[in-house]
Amino acid sequence: MKLFYSPGATSFSVRIVLHELGLDAGFVRVDLERQEIPPTGQPYADINPMGKVPALALDDGTVLTEGAAILQYLSDLVPGTGLVPAGGTMERYRLMETLNFLSSEIHKGYASIFDAHVPPAYRERLMQDTRAIRHMASLLSPGPYLRGKTFTVADAYLYALLRLAVQAGMDFTPFPGIAAFIERVASRPSVRESAEAEGLAEA
């Protein structure tokens, strides 16, 4: 299988999970600005018509294109790791609930702060709307992870989002639980190895 990624994008969460699981995959870097795959220049739309990363191409030709689905698919390949609860359990549905919250309220809701073309005044107003951030902080209490004591795919996704938010200038000082979460996850070997592979500095 092959992961289509862009360094530091939310596809970073998939690389983390691949390391956590010890799964082998090829990695194909995507130029999101040009919407092509270097060095051939193949249109990325051939892989994902939405033009987003991650995308995971399986050996049978199937392509998965949504991060939450990819993270769960990979974790189901290696049962018993704790990265996802067993299918059909309430714990699994709670994990899906958390993934959907991160995707819709955090990722999509704050996407504009990652866009350099967005007017600074609008970005500042968005940063001041902390309702979703407060809810995220509540999910991390008492912690240490989103779903309690066990690191799951939701934590990998959240960490990738928080890295982007910090780089965009968001200040999580008022939320010590979030700041502690960033440090905690950054220390995991899978995260350090993934960051090194993508040439990323620490969060």
C-alpha positions as protocol buffer text, in pm:
chain_id: "A"
residue {
  index: 1
  type: MET
  ca { x: 0 y: 0 z: 0 }
}
residue {
  index: 2
  type: LYS
  ca { x: 103 y: 362 z: -55 }
}
residue {
  index: 3
  type: LEU
  ca { x: 32 y: 672 z: 149 }
}
residue {
  index: 4
  type: PHE
  ca { x: -5 y: 997 z: -43 }
}
residue {
  index: 5
  type: TYR
  ca { x: 104 y: 1276 z: 188 }
}
residue {
  index: 6
  type: SER
  ca { x: 231 y: 1629 z: 223 }
}
residue {
  index: 7
  type: PRO
  ca { x: 490 y: 1702 z: 494 }
}
residue {
  index: 8
  type: GLY
  ca { x: 328 y: 1827 z: 813 }
}
residue {
  index: 9
  type: ALA
  ca { x: -28 y: 1805 z: 679 }
}
residue {
  index: 10
  type: THR
  ca { x: -291 y: 1597 z: 856 }
}
residue {
  index: 11
  type: SER
  ca { x: -157 y: 1299 z: 662 }
}
residue {
  index: 12
  type: PHE
  ca { x: 113 y: 1310 z: 931 }
}
residue {
  index: 13
  type: SER
  ca { x: -134 y: 1130 z: 1161 }
}
residue {
  index: 14
  type: VAL
  ca { x: -146 y: 833 z: 923 }
}
residue {
  index: 15
  type: ARG
  ca { x: 233 y: 807 z: 917 }
}
residue {
  index: 16
  type: ILE
  ca { x: 233 y: 808 z: 1298 }
}
residue {
  index: 17
  type: VAL
  ca { x: -19 y: 525 z: 1308 }
}
residue {
  index: 18
  type: LEU
  ca { x: 175 y: 324 z: 1051 }
}
residue {
  index: 19
  type: HIS
  ca { x: 478 y: 350 z: 1281 }
}
residue {
  index: 20
  type: GLU
  ca { x: 270 y: 259 z: 1586 }
}
residue {
  index: 21
  type: LEU
  ca { x: 144 y: -53 z: 1408 }
}
residue {
  index: 22
  type: GLY
  ca { x: 475 y: -150 z: 1251 }
}
residue {
  index: 23
  type: LEU
  ca { x: 315 y: -164 z: 906 }
}
residue {
  index: 24
  type: ASP
  ca { x: 512 y: -121 z: 586 }
}
residue {
  index: 25
  type: ALA
  ca { x: 394 y: 128 z: 325 }
}
residue {
  index: 26
  type: GLY
  ca { x: 529 y: 331 z: 40 }
}
residue {
  index: 27
  type: PHE
  ca { x: 517 y: 708 z: 76 }
}
residue {
  index: 28
  type: VAL
  ca { x: 432 y: 936 z: -216 }
}
residue {
  index: 29
  type: ARG
  ca { x: 478 y: 1307 z: -164 }
}
residue {
  index: 30
  type: VAL
  ca { x: 211 y: 1532 z: -314 }
}
residue {
  index: 31
  type: ASP
  ca { x: 263 y: 1893 z: -421 }
}
residue {
  index: 32
  type: LEU
  ca { x: -66 y: 2031 z: -293 }
}
residue {
  index: 33
  type: GLU
  ca { x: -12 y: 2376 z: -442 }
}
residue {
  index: 34
  type: ARG
  ca { x: 38 y: 2239 z: -792 }
}
residue {
  index: 35
  type: GLN
  ca { x: -196 y: 1946 z: -729 }
}
residue {
  index: 36
  type: GLU
  ca { x: 49 y: 1703 z: -881 }
}
residue {
  index: 37
  type: ILE
  ca { x: 282 y: 1421 z: -787 }
}
residue {
  index: 38
  type: PRO
  ca { x: 653 y: 1498 z: -839 }
}
residue {
  index: 39
  type: PRO
  ca { x: 861 y: 1423 z: -1032 }
}
residue {
  index: 40
  type: THR
  ca { x: 626 y: 1286 z: -1298 }
}
residue {
  index: 41
  type: GLY
  ca { x: 371 y: 1566 z: -1271 }
}
residue {
  index: 42
  type: GLN
  ca { x: 84 y: 1317 z: -1256 }
}
residue {
  index: 43
  type: PRO
  ca { x: -235 y: 1503 z: -1159 }
}
residue {
  index: 44
  type: TYR
  ca { x: -317 y: 1422 z: -799 }
}
residue {
  index: 45
  type: ALA
  ca { x: -684 y: 1424 z: -898 }
}
residue {
  index: 46
  type: ASP
  ca { x: -614 y: 1083 z: -1055 }
}
residue {
  index: 47
  type: ILE
  ca { x: -574 y: 956 z: -699 }
}
residue {
  index: 48
  type: ASN
  ca { x: -808 y: 1180 z: -503 }
}
residue {
  index: 49
  type: PRO
  ca { x: -1051 y: 1400 z: -698 }
}
residue {
  index: 50
  type: MET
  ca { x: -1089 y: 1621 z: -389 }
}
residue {
  index: 51
  type: GLY
  ca { x: -720 y: 1708 z: -400 }
}
residue {
  index: 52
  type: LYS
  ca { x: -664 y: 1647 z: -29 }
}
residue {
  index: 53
  type: VAL
  ca { x: -424 y: 1433 z: 170 }
}
residue {
  index: 54
  type: PRO
  ca { x: -410 y: 1173 z: 304 }
}
residue {
  index: 55
  type: ALA
  ca { x: -501 y: 912 z: 49 }
}
residue {
  index: 56
  type: LEU
  ca { x: -417 y: 547 z: 92 }
}
residue {
  index: 57
  type: ALA
  ca { x: -383 y: 326 z: -216 }
}
residue {
  index: 58
  type: LEU
  ca { x: -421 y: -42 z: -136 }
}
residue {
  index: 59
  type: ASP
  ca { x: -254 y: -323 z: -325 }
}
residue {
  index: 60
  type: ASP
  ca { x: -583 y: -425 z: -488 }
}
residue {
  index: 61
  type: GLY
  ca { x: -631 y: -76 z: -636 }
}
residue {
  index: 62
  type: THR
  ca { x: -876 y: 50 z: -375 }
}
residue {
  index: 63
  type: VAL
  ca { x: -814 y: 409 z: -263 }
}
residue {
  index: 64
  type: LEU
  ca { x: -929 y: 546 z: 73 }
}
residue {
  index: 65
  type: THR
  ca { x: -935 y: 924 z: 96 }
}
residue {
  index: 66
  type: GLU
  ca { x: -1067 y: 1030 z: 437 }
}
residue {
  index: 67
  type: GLY
  ca { x: -825 y: 1040 z: 728 }
}
residue {
  index: 68
  type: ALA
  ca { x: -1067 y: 903 z: 987 }
}
residue {
  index: 69
  type: ALA
  ca { x: -1146 y: 604 z: 765 }
}
residue {
  index: 70
  type: ILE
  ca { x: -780 y: 542 z: 682 }
}
residue {
  index: 71
  type: LEU
  ca { x: -675 y: 552 z: 1048 }
}
residue {
  index: 72
  type: GLN
  ca { x: -940 y: 299 z: 1148 }
}
residue {
  index: 73
  type: TYR
  ca { x: -873 y: 74 z: 848 }
}
residue {
  index: 74
  type: LEU
  ca { x: -503 y: 50 z: 928 }
}
residue {
  index: 75
  type: SER
  ca { x: -565 y: -15 z: 1297 }
}
residue {
  index: 76
  type: ASP
  ca { x: -812 y: -292 z: 1217 }
}
residue {
  index: 77
  type: LEU
  ca { x: -534 y: -467 z: 1023 }
}
residue {
  index: 78
  type: VAL
  ca { x: -351 y: -520 z: 1353 }
}
residue {
  index: 79
  type: PRO
  ca { x: -612 y: -602 z: 1619 }
}
residue {
  index: 80
  type: GLY
  ca { x: -534 y: -567 z: 1987 }
}
residue {
  index: 81
  type: THR
  ca { x: -303 y: -266 z: 1973 }
}
residue {
  index: 82
  type: GLY
  ca { x: -548 y: -37 z: 2151 }
}
residue {
  index: 83
  type: LEU
  ca { x: -533 y: 221 z: 1873 }
}
residue {
  index: 84
  type: VAL
  ca { x: -902 y: 150 z: 1807 }
}
residue {
  index: 85
  type: PRO
  ca { x: -1153 y: -33 z: 2027 }
}
residue {
  index: 86
  type: ALA
  ca { x: -1312 y: -348 z: 1892 }
}
residue {
  index: 87
  type: GLY
  ca { x: -1572 y: -298 z: 1621 }
}
residue {
  index: 88
  type: GLY
  ca { x: -1934 y: -289 z: 1729 }
}
residue {
  index: 89
  type: THR
  ca { x: -1859 y: -172 z: 2085 }
}
residue {
  index: 90
  type: MET
  ca { x: -1975 y: 153 z: 2241 }
}
residue {
  index: 91
  type: GLU
  ca { x: -1610 y: 245 z: 2289 }
}
residue {
  index: 92
  type: ARG
  ca { x: -1561 y: 222 z: 1911 }
}
residue {
  index: 93
  type: TYR
  ca { x: -1860 y: 447 z: 1847 }
}
residue {
  index: 94
  type: ARG
  ca { x: -1723 y: 696 z: 2100 }
}
residue {
  index: 95
  type: LEU
  ca { x: -1394 y: 696 z: 1913 }
}
residue {
  index: 96
  type: MET
  ca { x: -1578 y: 760 z: 1586 }
}
residue {
  index: 97
  type: GLU
  ca { x: -1765 y: 1042 z: 1758 }
}
residue {
  index: 98
  type: THR
  ca { x: -1434 y: 1197 z: 1861 }
}
residue {
  index: 99
  type: LEU
  ca { x: -1286 y: 1158 z: 1513 }
}
residue {
  index: 100
  type: ASN
  ca { x: -1591 y: 1324 z: 1360 }
}
residue {
  index: 101
  type: PHE
  ca { x: -1565 y: 1612 z: 1607 }
}
residue {
  index: 102
  type: LEU
  ca { x: -1199 y: 1664 z: 1521 }
}
residue {
  index: 103
  type: SER
  ca { x: -1274 y: 1653 z: 1149 }
}
residue {
  index: 104
  type: SER
  ca { x: -1577 y: 1881 z: 1143 }
}
residue {
  index: 105
  type: GLU
  ca { x: -1526 y: 2121 z: 1432 }
}
residue {
  index: 106
  type: ILE
  ca { x: -1147 y: 2147 z: 1461 }
}
residue {
  index: 107
  type: HIS
  ca { x: -1004 y: 2058 z: 1119 }
}
residue {
  index: 108
  type: LYS
  ca { x: -1274 y: 2211 z: 899 }
}
residue {
  index: 109
  type: GLY
  ca { x: -1377 y: 2476 z: 1151 }
}
residue {
  index: 110
  type: TYR
  ca { x: -1029 y: 2621 z: 1189 }
}
residue {
  index: 111
  type: ALA
  ca { x: -896 y: 2547 z: 840 }
}
residue {
  index: 112
  type: SER
  ca { x: -884 y: 2917 z: 753 }
}
residue {
  index: 113
  type: ILE
  ca { x: -610 y: 2989 z: 1006 }
}
residue {
  index: 114
  type: PHE
  ca { x: -376 y: 2768 z: 805 }
}
residue {
  index: 115
  type: ASP
  ca { x: -438 y: 2968 z: 486 }
}
residue {
  index: 116
  type: ALA
  ca { x: -184 y: 3246 z: 432 }
}
residue {
  index: 117
  type: HIS
  ca { x: -429 y: 3424 z: 201 }
}
residue {
  index: 118
  type: VAL
  ca { x: -690 y: 3472 z: 475 }
}
residue {
  index: 119
  type: PRO
  ca { x: -700 y: 3833 z: 605 }
}
residue {
  index: 120
  type: PRO
  ca { x: -525 y: 3860 z: 944 }
}
residue {
  index: 121
  type: ALA
  ca { x: -829 y: 4023 z: 1106 }
}
residue {
  index: 122
  type: TYR
  ca { x: -1051 y: 3728 z: 1014 }
}
residue {
  index: 123
  type: ARG
  ca { x: -789 y: 3481 z: 1134 }
}
residue {
  index: 124
  type: GLU
  ca { x: -766 y: 3664 z: 1465 }
}
residue {
  index: 125
  type: ARG
  ca { x: -1144 y: 3652 z: 1515 }
}
residue {
  index: 126
  type: LEU
  ca { x: -1142 y: 3281 z: 1440 }
}
residue {
  index: 127
  type: MET
  ca { x: -869 y: 3221 z: 1695 }
}
residue {
  index: 128
  type: GLN
  ca { x: -1073 y: 3403 z: 1959 }
}
residue {
  index: 129
  type: ASP
  ca { x: -1371 y: 3170 z: 1909 }
}
residue {
  index: 130
  type: THR
  ca { x: -1259 y: 2900 z: 2149 }
}
residue {
  index: 131
  type: ARG
  ca { x: -1583 y: 2705 z: 2199 }
}
residue {
  index: 132
  type: ALA
  ca { x: -1458 y: 2400 z: 2008 }
}
residue {
  index: 133
  type: ILE
  ca { x: -1115 y: 2434 z: 2170 }
}
residue {
  index: 134
  type: ARG
  ca { x: -1274 y: 2435 z: 2515 }
}
residue {
  index: 135
  type: HIS
  ca { x: -1465 y: 2118 z: 2430 }
}
residue {
  index: 136
  type: MET
  ca { x: -1146 y: 1958 z: 2302 }
}
residue {
  index: 137
  type: ALA
  ca { x: -975 y: 2052 z: 2629 }
}
residue {
  index: 138
  type: SER
  ca { x: -1259 y: 1890 z: 2822 }
}
residue {
  index: 139
  type: LEU
  ca { x: -1208 y: 1567 z: 2627 }
}
residue {
  index: 140
  type: LEU
  ca { x: -846 y: 1567 z: 2744 }
}
residue {
  index: 141
  type: SER
  ca { x: -951 y: 1590 z: 3109 }
}
residue {
  index: 142
  type: PRO
  ca { x: -852 y: 1389 z: 3307 }
}
residue {
  index: 143
  type: GLY
  ca { x: -642 y: 1249 z: 3021 }
}
residue {
  index: 144
  type: PRO
  ca { x: -374 y: 1176 z: 2945 }
}
residue {
  index: 145
  type: TYR
  ca { x: -533 y: 1109 z: 2604 }
}
residue {
  index: 146
  type: LEU
  ca { x: -865 y: 1186 z: 2436 }
}
residue {
  index: 147
  type: ARG
  ca { x: -1021 y: 853 z: 2523 }
}
residue {
  index: 148
  type: GLY
  ca { x: -855 y: 813 z: 2863 }
}
residue {
  index: 149
  type: LYS
  ca { x: -533 y: 627 z: 2939 }
}
residue {
  index: 150
  type: THR
  ca { x: -487 y: 467 z: 2597 }
}
residue {
  index: 151
  type: PHE
  ca { x: -330 y: 637 z: 2294 }
}
residue {
  index: 152
  type: THR
  ca { x: -565 y: 598 z: 1997 }
}
residue {
  index: 153
  type: VAL
  ca { x: -584 y: 707 z: 1635 }
}
residue {
  index: 154
  type: ALA
  ca { x: -781 y: 1012 z: 1753 }
}
residue {
  index: 155
  type: ASP
  ca { x: -476 y: 1132 z: 1944 }
}
residue {
  index: 156
  type: ALA
  ca { x: -258 y: 1097 z: 1635 }
}
residue {
  index: 157
  type: TYR
  ca { x: -511 y: 1303 z: 1438 }
}
residue {
  index: 158
  type: LEU
  ca { x: -541 y: 1567 z: 1710 }
}
residue {
  index: 159
  type: TYR
  ca { x: -165 y: 1599 z: 1737 }
}
residue {
  index: 160
  type: ALA
  ca { x: -132 y: 1658 z: 1362 }
}
residue {
  index: 161
  type: LEU
  ca { x: -399 y: 1929 z: 1385 }
}
residue {
  index: 162
  type: LEU
  ca { x: -239 y: 2095 z: 1687 }
}
residue {
  index: 163
  type: ARG
  ca { x: 101 y: 2107 z: 1514 }
}
residue {
  index: 164
  type: LEU
  ca { x: -59 y: 2303 z: 1232 }
}
residue {
  index: 165
  type: ALA
  ca { x: -243 y: 2529 z: 1476 }
}
residue {
  index: 166
  type: VAL
  ca { x: 74 y: 2611 z: 1671 }
}
residue {
  index: 167
  type: GLN
  ca { x: 257 y: 2691 z: 1348 }
}
residue {
  index: 168
  type: ALA
  ca { x: -31 y: 2921 z: 1250 }
}
residue {
  index: 169
  type: GLY
  ca { x: 11 y: 3113 z: 1574 }
}
residue {
  index: 170
  type: MET
  ca { x: -258 y: 2970 z: 1800 }
}
residue {
  index: 171
  type: ASP
  ca { x: -172 y: 3009 z: 2168 }
}
residue {
  index: 172
  type: PHE
  ca { x: -278 y: 2721 z: 2390 }
}
residue {
  index: 173
  type: THR
  ca { x: -136 y: 2871 z: 2709 }
}
residue {
  index: 174
  type: PRO
  ca { x: -488 y: 2917 z: 2853 }
}
residue {
  index: 175
  type: PHE
  ca { x: -539 y: 2541 z: 2805 }
}
residue {
  index: 176
  type: PRO
  ca { x: -259 y: 2366 z: 2996 }
}
residue {
  index: 177
  type: GLY
  ca { x: -409 y: 2025 z: 2924 }
}
residue {
  index: 178
  type: ILE
  ca { x: -368 y: 2083 z: 2550 }
}
residue {
  index: 179
  type: ALA
  ca { x: -11 y: 2208 z: 2588 }
}
residue {
  index: 180
  type: ALA
  ca { x: 73 y: 1903 z: 2801 }
}
residue {
  index: 181
  type: PHE
  ca { x: -88 y: 1675 z: 2542 }
}
residue {
  index: 182
  type: ILE
  ca { x: 130 y: 1820 z: 2265 }
}
residue {
  index: 183
  type: GLU
  ca { x: 447 y: 1755 z: 2467 }
}
residue {
  index: 184
  type: ARG
  ca { x: 331 y: 1407 z: 2568 }
}
residue {
  index: 185
  type: VAL
  ca { x: 253 y: 1291 z: 2215 }
}
residue {
  index: 186
  type: ALA
  ca { x: 562 y: 1458 z: 2068 }
}
residue {
  index: 187
  type: SER
  ca { x: 776 y: 1233 z: 2289 }
}
residue {
  index: 188
  type: ARG
  ca { x: 638 y: 910 z: 2142 }
}
residue {
  index: 189
  type: PRO
  ca { x: 893 y: 723 z: 1927 }
}
residue {
  index: 190
  type: SER
  ca { x: 640 y: 692 z: 1643 }
}
residue {
  index: 191
  type: VAL
  ca { x: 598 y: 1069 z: 1634 }
}
residue {
  index: 192
  type: ARG
  ca { x: 971 y: 1143 z: 1648 }
}
residue {
  index: 193
  type: GLU
  ca { x: 1039 y: 892 z: 1369 }
}
residue {
  index: 194
  type: SER
  ca { x: 756 y: 1032 z: 1158 }
}
residue {
  index: 195
  type: ALA
  ca { x: 875 y: 1390 z: 1206 }
}
residue {
  index: 196
  type: GLU
  ca { x: 1228 y: 1292 z: 1107 }
}
residue {
  index: 197
  type: ALA
  ca { x: 1100 y: 1113 z: 796 }
}
residue {
  index: 198
  type: GLU
  ca { x: 911 y: 1425 z: 685 }
}
residue {
  index: 199
  type: GLY
  ca { x: 1186 y: 1669 z: 782 }
}
residue {
  index: 200
  type: LEU
  ca { x: 972 y: 1841 z: 1045 }
}
residue {
  index: 201
  type: ALA
  ca { x: 1077 y: 2034 z: 1352 }
}
residue {
  index: 202
  type: GLU
  ca { x: 919 y: 1950 z: 1686 }
}
residue {
  index: 203
  type: ALA
  ca { x: 586 y: 2114 z: 1771 }
}
